[in-house]
Amino acid sequence: MNIKIYTDGSATTIDKPGGWAYVLIIDEIFHSENSGHIERATNNDMELLAAINGLKATMEVTISNTSSFPQENEITLISDSQLILGWANGDYSFRQKDKMFLYDELRTLMRKLSVKTEWCRGHSGVKWNERCDELANEARLGLQRNKQKEVCKITGETAIGDKKDGILCVWYGDKLKVIDLSDNIVEDYSREKHGKRGSAIEIRKGKLR
């Protein structure tokens, strides 16, 4: 099998959430993808987890395929991070002692699977690299939005605000609901919090008008 592992990470600063993602392409056909997040991470943390999780998924694929073993596959780890690829193939030294266990896991997987590395330029139109970027960002932002919604529940503040476009207003029972479809947020309307809103859909006992 010819297996390509596209990976990417997304983070801003160490005190904020980060997201990771990978996409597996086997014999030039999409096989699977996955993503995840942690609450506090650097971009390099997420790039590292993306590579490790992508390699783990590849290991499972090669083990489950009874007609193929790791040494019989051509496996390539593809990333827009030269640092991660340098760590993966052993060209760059790793100096973060508190995360050395992650580096050791990365190198072990690389050796077991006999993986090659390939760099691709980020945001250059490479289809599966772009997909990884999208998944990693969604994972990071999804966690941020969930945390924001929990804080708003406690404080009584709005997570939608009064200036955002693309908001749907719906009358349900005796309450006007404000719905943010992009972020999956529903709040009871408050003119003070949400500003002046125009016409609204009304839902009553299964009828829509």
N, C-alpha and C positions, 0 to 999 in steps of 0.2 A: 504493500500500500504506500501511496505517496500522501503524507499527512502534513498539512500546513497549519500551524498554530498561530493565529493572530491574537495579540494581546495589547491591552492598553489600561492605563490608570488615570484617575482624575481626582485632584485634590487642590486645595488652595493653601491653607496654613495648618500647622500641626494641631491647633485647637479646634479645627472644624472637621466635618465629616469628609470621608473620601470614598470613591467607588472604583471597582476593578471589573474587568470583563475579558472574556476570550471568545473566539470563534474557531471551530475546527472545520477544516476543509479537507475531505478525503477523496483522492483521485479527481480533484477539481470540482467536486460536488459538495455543497453545504451539508454538514453532518449535524452539528449542534452548536449551541452558544449558551453562555451563562454569565452571570454578573453578581456582584454583592457589594457590601459596604461595611465600613467600621466607623465608629463615631468620631475618632480623632486620628488623623493620618496625614503624612506628607505625600507628595506625588510619587516619590520614589518607593514609599511603602506600598502604594497601590499598584505601581508597575511590577513590583516584586511579587505581590500576591496574585496578580493577573497571570504572570508567567508560571508560578507554582501550580495554580489551579488548572491552567490550561494543560500543563504537563501531566498532572494527575489524571485528568480526563482522558488524555491520550494513552496513558498507561492502562486504564480500564478498557479502552477500545482494543488495544493490542492483545490484552489478556483474554478478552471475550471472543476474539477472533481466533478460533482453534487452528486455522490454516496459516496463521502468521504470528511470528514472534518479533519482539522489538528490534533485534538485529537484522531482520529481513525487511524492515520498513525504511523508507526514506522520510525522515521527520525533520521539519524545519520550524524553528521558532522565529516568528516575524514580529518586529516591534519598531516603533518610531523613536524609541529610547536607546541611544547608543550605550548609555551607562548600564542599563539592564542587560543588554546583549553582552557587554563586556564582562559583567558579573557572571552571566550564564555560561559563557565559554571559558572563563578563567583568565581572561586577558587583563581584567581590572581587579585590584585587591579590594577587599571588603573590610571596612574599619569600624563598623557599628557593632560593638561587642554585645550590646543588649539584643541585637537581632541576628546574631551569628547563626542561630538555629535555623532561621529562614534561609539564609545563604547556603548553609550546609544541605538543606533539603532541596534547594534549587539545583545545586551542583550534583547531588546524588541522582536526581531524576534525569538530568542532562546526560550523565554517564550511562545510566541504565538503558536509556532509550537511544543512545548514540545520536543525539540531536545536533543538527547544524543551526547556525544563526543567520538571519538576513535582516538588514536594516531597510526600512522604507521611510520616505519622507512623510511626515504628518500633514494632514489636511491638503493632500495633493491629488485626491480623487481615487486613491486605492480603495476599492469597494469594501473589502472586509476590515481594513484598518479604520475606515470611516464608521463602519458598523460598531466596532469595538469602542471607538470614541463616544458614539451615541449611547451605547449601553452603560459605559462607565459613568458618563455624566448623569444619565437618568438615575443610576443607583445612588450617586452622591446627592443629587438634588432631591430625590425621593425621601431620603433620610432627613434632610434639612426641613423639608415641608412637613413631614410627620412631627418633628420636634416643635416646629412653629405652631402647628395646630394644637398640640398638647399644652404649650405655654398659653395660647389664646383661650383655651378652655378654662384654665386656672385664673387668668387675669381678667377675663371678660372682654378682651380686645378682639378686633377683627383681623382675620388672616387674609381677607379679600381686599379691604381698603375701599376708598371712595373714588379712585381714578382709573382703575383697571378696566380695560375693554374686554369684550367677549364674555360678559356676565349675563346669565339668564335669571329673570325674576318670575316666580311662580306663586300664585295664591293657592294655598292648600288649607282647607278649613277656614279658620279666622286669622291665619297668619300669612304674611308675605315672606317667602323664602328667597334668599339670594344664593344663586348657585354658580360656582366657578367650575366650569366643565374641565378645564385644562388641568387643574390641581385637585379635583375631586373634593371640593369643600362646599358645605351647605351651612348657611347661617340664617338666623331670623333677622329680617330686615330692620335696620335702625337708620333713620335719616342722618343722625349725628355721626354714625360710623361709616355708612355706605354712600352718603350724599344723595342727591336727587336722582331718582330713577324714572325711566319712561314707562311705557305700557308693559303689562305683565300677562302671562298666561294664567288662566284659572282652571284648577282641577277640582271637580266636585263629584264624588261617588262614581268614579270611572269615566266621567264625561270631560271632554277637553274643549275649551273655547278660547 
